[in-house]
Amino acid sequence: MSVQFGNIVKEIDAMSEAEYFGKVTAVNGMLVEVGGVKTNLSVGDRCTIIGRGEKEIPCEVVGFRNKKILLMPFASLDGIGSGCKALLINSEPYVYPDISWLGRVINSFGEPVDGKGPLKQGDVPYLVKNSPPSAHSRNRVAGKVDLGVRAVNTFLTMCKGQRMGVFAGSGVGKSSILSMITKHNALDGAILGLIGERGREAREFIEDDLGEEGLARSVVVVATSDESPLMRRQAAYMAMTVAEYFRDQGKDMLCMMDSVTRFAMAQREISLSAGEPPASKGYTPSVFAELPKLLERAGPSAGEGSITGVFTVLVDGDDHNEPIADAVRGILDGHIVLDRSIAERGRYPAINILRSISRVMPGCNTPEENRIVSQARKYLASYEDMAELIRLGAYRKGSNADVDEAILYYPKIEEFISQLKTEKTTLPECYQMLSDILTSTKPEQAEPVAQQPAPQPMPQSSVSKPTSVPVKMEKKNKRKI
């Protein structure tokens, strides 16, 4: 009861001194027009529409038109019609996170949805739609992050405060790699935002992929695909806000979001309903303006603590140059590309090492570590250049010394970067394993490719004497003469 009473007190303190009411004048799709009131509202303020049976529907101000307020609801508009009362609140949404939120599942409003009782509210209010910190007040990205995934730890090493994108089509393994990173990372905790997730997969991911061990050190924010676009968009803001609270407590947090594409789709629905014209493949200009505002909130802070971001991008039709993927790739500090062809041949995580990059990696590694990674990348590149000829059996050993070495090392490197979801490998172990692979087997130790014997000249006695042909030719020539 003490937790509930404290929450009620904070809600009362946050209430405004005066209330303003208006009336619904029109409902167009997901957009509600409210008129008959003069108040100093702005975009982003909250309102409540009271419908049939005193049903209250929370809304948000998304624009203004012809001296009327344009609202978009967080829930269904069933029971809302012309003349319904609208309570206009001149305030932005706040939330009160607390350290006890670890191990809980919440919705876009910061309310518990896991059936474990009410959440304890903290003392400091945090603005849900906050602005990114100043670039000049932040610390630099520094200090390696152990994520427990061999392919990422070695070839795509991340640092505290770095923002990395995971780009892939549907069904290639984004959720699997997120669950591995959540359970195996060595940071202080994780905030996981499931944006527009399938209702069936949300609970399966929490119970099967994340598990009790991963959930105990995480806060999960869920907004399923059937919820309104405002709820899906706010789930991303809420996940980032909770991460900012833990960062301000001096903790190094991991903030993961699945996916940024669904956040952009929700913003597109909101913008189009408000009358904003589309710009690129139906996406409005405000979508590309909101992406950096969200993603830039991750990173190091001015003091202790940091937010290391891992954001998945669902590429449309496996096109990695579609508008959202292209925009996000330009904002983040690196990208992990999951390749469908690699997943189809059964290697997981299906990371395409040659197409992926970590922009802060060379500066955080030692020269020896960079040398090991560069050598392994060289073998992978040499093999992929000749992959078709090798698979067809058209390549002959000895044609190219670099390719010969790549053929020897490629299976070992592929086995190294293949990993089960339950496996965990630390940073030192990753570099040691890769170094052992590159030094344990020398090219001259490889089994020689069977060469065909050179053709031998036939014995002289077995060669028939060409007597008949010249004779015939001679006769034929005589006839012509």
C-alpha positions, 0 to 999 in steps of 0.5 A, a space after each residue: 500500500 505504501 508504494 501505491 500511496 507514494 505513486 498517488 502523491 506524485 501524481 497529485 503533485 504533478 497536476 496543474 492548478 487549472 483545468 481547461 476543457 474543449 469539445 470534440 468537433 471531428 474524428 478523421 481516422 486516428 486524428 481528433 479535432 478539438 475546438 472551443 477552448 483557448 489555452 497555451 498548448 504546444 505539440 507534445 502536451 497530453 490531453 484526455 478525451 472522455 467518451 461514452 460511459 465516462 471512458 477516458 482515452 489519453 491523447 497527445 497534441 500533434 498539431 493545430 489547424 484552423 484554430 483547432 487542436 489536433 489530437 492523436 489517441 494512445 488507445 482505440 477511439 471506440 465510443 468517441 464522437 462529436 461533442 465529447 469532452 476533452 480535458 486539456 493538460 498543459 504539461 509534458 509527460 514525466 516518469 519516476 524510474 527507480 533501481 527496483 525496476 530491474 527485472 520488470 516488464 513495463 509499457 509505454 507509460 511506465 506501468 507494470 504489465 508483468 503481473 508482479 504488482 505496482 512499481 516503486 516510483 523514484 524521487 526525481 522526475 525524468 522527461 520522457 521525450 528528453 533532449 540529447 546531452 550537449 556534445 561538448 559536455 560529454 566524455 569520449 567513448 572509451 573502454 571496451 565492452 565485453 558482449 560475450 559474442 565472439 564475432 562481435 568481441 573480435 571483429 566488431 569490438 564495441 566501447 562504452 557509450 558506442 551506438 551500434 546498429 544491427 541490420 537484417 531482414 525478417 527471420 535472419 536472427 536479430 532477436 537471437 543476437 539481442 538475447 545473446 548480448 543481453 545475457 552475456 554482456 559485462 555491463 551493469 544492466 540492460 534496458 530492452 525496448 520491444 517496439 511494435 513486437 508481435 504479441 506472441 513473440 514478446 513473451 517468448 522472447 522474455 521467457 525463452 531467449 532472455 530467461 530469468 538470468 537476463 531478465 533479472 538485470 534488465 528492464 523490458 519496455 513492450 509495445 506490441 504491433 496492435 497498439 497505437 502508433 503513439 504507444 509504439 513511438 513512446 515505448 522507444 522514448 520510455 526505454 531511453 528515459 529509463 536508461 538515462 536514469 541508470 546512467 545518472 546513477 553512475 552505471 554503464 548500461 546497455 540500451 537495446 531497441 528492436 526495432 528502430 524501423 518500427 519506431 520510424 513507421 509509428 512516427 510516419 503514421 502520426 505525421 501522415 495523419 497530421 497532414 505532413 506530406 511524404 518525402 521518401 517511400 512514404 516517410 515524412 521529413 519529421 521521421 528523419 528529424 526524430 531519428 537522431 533525437 532518439 539515437 543521440 540520447 545514447 552515449 557517454 555522460 558528462 560524469 560517471 555512467 554511460 549508455 551503450 546502444 544496440 539498435 536493430 533495423 529491419 531492412 525492407 526487402 533485404 535492401 540495406 540502402 532503403 531510407 531508414 537503414 541509410 539514415 540510421 547507418 549515418 547516425 550510429 558508430 558502426 553497423 552489424 550486418 546479418 546476411 540471409 545467405 549465411 543464415 540459410 547455410 546454418 551459421 549463426 549468428 549470421 554476421 557478414 564480417 566483411 560488410 560490418 564495421 565498428 568505427 571506434 574499434 581500431 583506436 581501442 585495440 592494441 597493435 597486436 590485436 589489430 594485426 590479428 583481426 586484419 589478418 583474419 579479415 584478409 583471409 575471409 576477403 580472399 576466400 570470398 573473392 574466389 568462393 565461386 571458383 572454389 565451390 565449383 572445383 575450378 580453382 587449382 592450388 598454387 595459382 595464388 598464395 593468398 588464396 591458398 592460405 585463405 582456403 586453409 584458414 577459412 573453415 577454422 575462422 567460420 567455426 570460430 565465429 559460429 556460436 550457440 545462444 548459450 555459449 559465452 566467450 570473454 574478450 581475452 578468450 576471443 583474441 586468444 582463440 583467434 590468435 591460436 587459429 592463425 598460428 597453429 596451422 601453417 600453409 605448408 601443413 595443409 594436405 596437398 591437392 591431388 595433381 593430375 600426372 603429366 602426360 607421358 610420350 607414347 612408345 615409338 613402336 606403338 605409333 603407326 606409320 602414316 603411310 596411307 594418308 600421304 599416298 591418298 593425297 598424292 593420288 588425289 593431287 595427280 587427278 587434279 593435275 
